[in-house]
């Protein structure tokens, strides 16, 4: 059982929270639940995940080798997205 001290999903949308935000005249603007456009690394993951699934690698070693091979399919701009998302070693 989850402790009652933890907020439930969507608790930021509760009426009391909305009133607290609006009281000083602010407005809450909610982001979409999932938007690759708002997270550069998600653009790369959205290309990698289906390719990795098709490769059918099922061991840690096979997944690592496959990911290494799949990265050869990425463009320089996609690598820049990794760097811009904080993955500077890539």
Secondary structure, 3 states (H helix, E strand, C coil): CCCCCCCCCCHHHCHHHHHHHHHCCCCCCCCCCCCHHHCHHHHHHHHHHHHHHHHCCCCHHHHHHHHHHHHHHCCHHHHHHHHHCCCCCC
